[in-house]
Amino acid sequence: MPSQQRDRGREQGEKPATLVRIPSTPRRHPPRIVEHPSDLIVSKGEPATLNCKAEGRPTPTVEWYKDGERVETDNPRSQKMLLPSGSLFFLRIVHGRRSKPDEGSYVCVARNYLGEAVSHNASLEVALLRDDFRQNPADVIVAAGEPAVLECQPPRGHPEPTISWKKDGVNIDDRDERITIRGGKLMITNARKTDAGKYVCVGTNMVGERESEVAELTVLEDEVRTGLGLGFVSFGKIRASGLYRERDVCGT
């Protein structure tokens, strides 16, 4: 009997039942930080970005805090913008002797009605490079074949400046096996006449570079006699520098 009813249903044009999938409601969950901000060192007046990215359902809102206080991103005068990704963008870093409004420790906070998530701390520091060298190189006089050492201490800076040297306005190539640059020292083993010249110490970081006062390296070759008390000591050719010196007129 049931098979006869199915046959009649087919004859009357009835369609077989179909299954309809009802989409499930997306699972809701509190925010979580998927990209944390990193420490930054930025030059004054330059743009900068502290990255932050958060996930959650519903989509969380993001706010930033500096040293515990909320950062204003909706005030055009603040020079700061909240990007759609949640990152904090600085149009230009403001930094003065008395006012340092952008330097500090930052966190981003993501919130929805299910909770909140806080990022790692990230520090924003402003790079600097003072003008004055803590120690300028001094003139050096050496005999040919002897080692020569020039030394400087660069200006204070953040990050700490790296040091290089110039001779007669040209960068020194420390691939020469006789030349070593270590810290603030330029060391030349087995000095030659061609090493003589005017040397400048250069301190460099992301702010720029500073050059020291000029120091002259003199390499002695021609014999002279220097009057020093009881006798004469043989040196190479030297410039007058306040000590009493006279040439060997005896030819010995």
C-alpha positions as CSV (number, residue, x, y, z in Angstrom):
1,M,0.0,0.0,0.0
2,P,2.7,2.5,0.8
3,S,4.5,1.8,-2.5
4,Q,1.2,2.5,-4.3
5,Q,0.9,5.9,-2.5
6,R,4.5,6.7,-3.6
7,D,3.6,5.8,-7.2
8,R,0.5,8.0,-7.1
9,G,2.7,10.9,-5.7
10,R,5.1,10.6,-8.6
11,E,2.2,10.5,-11.1
12,Q,0.7,13.7,-9.5
13,G,4.1,15.5,-9.9
14,E,5.2,15.7,-6.2
15,K,8.9,16.7,-5.7
16,P,11.1,14.8,-3.3
17,A,12.0,16.7,-0.1
18,T,15.4,18.5,0.0
19,L,17.6,19.4,2.9
20,V,18.3,23.2,3.6
21,R,21.4,24.2,5.5
22,I,20.9,27.0,8.0
23,P,24.1,29.0,8.4
24,S,25.4,28.9,11.9
25,T,26.0,32.1,13.9
26,P,29.8,33.0,14.0
27,R,31.3,32.1,17.3
28,R,31.9,35.1,19.4
29,H,35.1,35.5,21.4
30,P,37.0,38.2,23.3
31,P,39.8,40.1,21.7
32,R,43.4,38.9,21.4
33,I,46.5,40.8,20.2
34,V,48.0,39.1,17.1
35,E,50.6,41.7,16.4
36,H,52.4,43.5,19.3
37,P,54.2,46.9,19.0
38,S,58.0,46.9,18.9
39,D,60.4,49.4,20.5
40,L,61.3,52.4,18.2
41,I,64.1,54.9,18.0
42,V,63.1,57.8,15.7
43,S,64.6,61.1,14.7
44,K,62.9,64.3,15.8
45,G,60.5,65.6,13.2
46,E,60.2,62.3,11.3
47,P,57.0,60.1,11.0
48,A,56.7,56.9,12.9
49,T,54.3,54.0,13.4
50,L,53.7,51.7,16.4
51,N,52.1,48.6,15.0
52,C,49.2,46.8,16.7
53,K,46.7,44.3,15.4
54,A,43.8,42.6,17.3
55,E,41.2,39.9,16.5
56,G,37.9,39.2,18.1
57,R,34.1,38.8,17.5
58,P,32.6,41.3,17.5
59,T,35.5,43.3,16.0
60,P,37.2,45.0,18.9
61,T,37.9,48.7,19.1
62,V,41.6,49.7,19.8
63,E,42.9,52.5,22.0
64,W,46.5,53.5,22.8
65,Y,48.0,54.5,26.2
66,K,51.3,56.3,26.9
67,D,52.7,56.0,30.3
68,G,49.3,55.0,31.6
69,E,47.4,57.9,30.0
70,R,45.1,57.5,26.9
71,V,46.5,58.9,23.7
72,E,44.3,61.3,21.8
73,T,44.0,60.2,18.2
74,D,40.8,62.2,17.3
75,N,42.4,65.6,17.9
76,P,44.1,67.1,14.7
77,R,46.6,69.0,16.8
78,S,47.9,65.8,18.5
79,Q,49.9,64.8,15.4
80,K,48.7,61.2,16.0
81,M,46.2,59.0,14.0
82,L,44.7,55.6,14.7
83,L,45.0,53.6,11.5
84,P,42.3,51.1,10.5
85,S,44.6,48.2,11.4
86,G,44.8,49.5,15.0
87,S,48.4,50.9,14.6
88,L,49.3,54.3,16.0
89,F,50.8,56.7,13.4
90,F,52.8,59.8,14.2
91,L,52.7,62.5,11.6
92,R,56.0,63.9,13.0
93,I,57.8,63.2,16.2
94,V,57.8,66.2,18.6
95,H,60.8,66.6,20.9
96,G,62.2,69.6,22.6
97,R,64.6,70.3,25.5
98,R,61.7,70.9,27.9
99,S,58.8,69.1,26.3
100,K,59.0,65.5,25.1
101,P,55.4,64.6,24.5
102,D,56.0,61.6,22.2
103,E,58.8,59.8,24.1
104,G,57.6,57.1,26.5
105,S,56.1,53.6,27.0
106,Y,53.1,52.6,24.9
107,V,50.5,49.9,24.9
108,C,47.5,49.2,22.7
109,V,44.3,47.9,24.3
110,A,41.6,46.0,22.2
111,R,38.1,45.8,23.6
112,N,34.7,44.3,22.8
113,Y,31.8,43.4,25.1
114,L,33.3,40.1,25.9
115,G,36.5,41.5,27.3
116,E,39.8,43.2,26.5
117,A,43.4,42.4,25.6
118,V,46.5,44.5,26.3
119,S,49.6,44.4,24.2
120,H,53.3,44.2,25.3
121,N,54.9,47.5,26.3
122,A,56.8,49.3,23.5
123,S,59.1,52.2,24.1
124,L,59.4,55.2,21.7
125,E,62.7,57.0,22.1
126,V,64.0,60.0,20.1
127,A,67.4,59.8,18.5
128,L,69.9,62.5,19.2
129,L,73.5,63.4,18.4
130,R,75.3,66.2,20.1
131,D,77.6,68.6,18.3
132,D,80.8,68.5,20.5
133,F,83.2,65.7,20.6
134,R,84.0,64.5,24.0
135,Q,87.6,64.1,22.9
136,N,89.1,65.5,19.7
137,P,92.1,63.7,18.2
138,A,95.6,65.3,18.8
139,D,98.5,65.8,16.4
140,V,100.9,62.8,16.3
141,I,104.5,62.6,15.3
142,V,106.1,59.2,14.8
143,A,109.2,57.8,13.1
144,A,108.8,55.7,10.0
145,G,108.2,52.1,10.8
146,E,106.8,52.8,14.2
147,P,103.1,52.4,15.1
148,A,100.8,55.5,15.1
149,V,97.7,55.9,17.2
150,L,95.0,58.6,16.9
151,E,92.2,58.7,19.4
152,C,88.8,60.4,19.7
153,Q,85.6,60.1,21.7
154,P,82.5,61.0,19.6
155,P,79.7,63.3,20.8
156,R,77.1,61.8,23.1
157,G,74.3,60.3,21.1
158,H,71.4,57.8,21.0
159,P,71.9,55.3,19.5
160,E,75.6,55.4,20.4
161,P,77.4,56.8,17.3
162,T,79.7,54.6,15.3
163,I,83.2,55.9,14.5
164,S,85.0,56.1,11.2
165,W,88.0,58.1,10.1
166,K,88.9,60.3,7.1
167,K,92.4,61.1,5.8
168,D,92.7,64.3,3.7
169,G,88.9,64.2,3.3
170,V,88.7,60.6,2.1
171,N,87.2,57.7,4.1
172,I,89.9,55.4,5.4
173,D,89.7,51.8,4.2
174,D,90.3,49.6,7.3
175,R,90.8,46.6,5.0
176,D,94.4,47.6,4.9
177,E,96.0,45.0,7.2
178,R,98.2,47.8,8.8
179,I,95.1,49.8,9.9
180,T,92.8,48.9,12.8
181,I,89.8,51.0,14.0
182,R,88.7,49.9,17.4
183,G,86.4,52.0,19.5
184,G,87.7,55.6,19.2
185,K,91.2,54.5,18.2
186,L,92.8,54.5,14.8
187,M,95.9,52.4,14.9
188,I,98.5,52.2,12.1
189,T,101.3,49.7,12.4
190,N,104.5,50.3,10.6
191,A,103.8,53.9,9.7
192,R,104.9,55.1,6.2
193,K,105.5,58.5,4.7
194,T,102.3,58.0,2.7
195,D,100.4,57.8,6.0
196,A,101.2,61.4,6.8
197,G,98.3,63.8,6.5
198,K,95.3,65.4,8.1
199,Y,92.9,63.1,9.9
200,V,89.3,63.6,11.1
201,C,87.2,61.4,13.3
202,V,83.6,61.0,12.2
203,G,80.7,60.0,14.6
204,T,77.6,58.8,12.9
205,N,74.1,57.6,13.9
206,M,70.6,57.8,12.4
207,V,70.5,61.6,13.1
208,G,73.5,62.3,10.9
209,E,77.2,62.7,11.4
210,R,79.6,65.0,13.2
211,E,83.3,65.6,12.3
212,S,86.0,66.3,14.9
213,E,88.7,68.9,14.7
214,V,91.6,68.1,12.3
215,A,94.6,66.2,13.7
216,E,97.9,66.0,11.7
217,L,100.0,62.8,11.5
218,T,103.6,63.5,10.7
219,V,105.9,60.6,9.8
220,L,109.6,61.4,10.3
221,E,112.2,60.3,7.8
222,D,115.0,62.9,7.3
223,E,117.4,62.9,10.1
224,V,117.7,66.0,12.3
225,R,119.3,66.6,15.6
226,T,117.3,67.7,18.5
227,G,119.0,69.5,21.3
228,L,117.8,68.0,24.6
229,G,120.0,69.0,27.5
230,L,123.3,67.1,27.5
231,G,123.3,65.7,24.0
232,F,121.7,65.2,20.7
233,V,119.1,62.5,19.8
234,S,118.5,61.6,16.2
235,F,114.9,61.8,14.9
236,G,113.3,62.2,11.6
237,K,112.2,65.5,10.0
238,I,109.7,67.2,12.3
239,R,107.8,70.4,12.4
240,A,108.8,73.1,14.9
241,S,106.5,72.7,17.9
242,G,108.0,74.8,20.7
243,L,110.9,72.5,21.6
244,Y,114.4,73.7,20.8
245,R,115.6,71.9,17.7
246,E,118.6,72.4,15.4
247,R,119.7,70.5,12.3
248,D,122.8,68.3,12.4
249,V,125.3,70.5,10.6
250,C,128.2,68.1,11.3
251,G,126.7,65.5,8.9
252,T,127.1,62.7,11.4
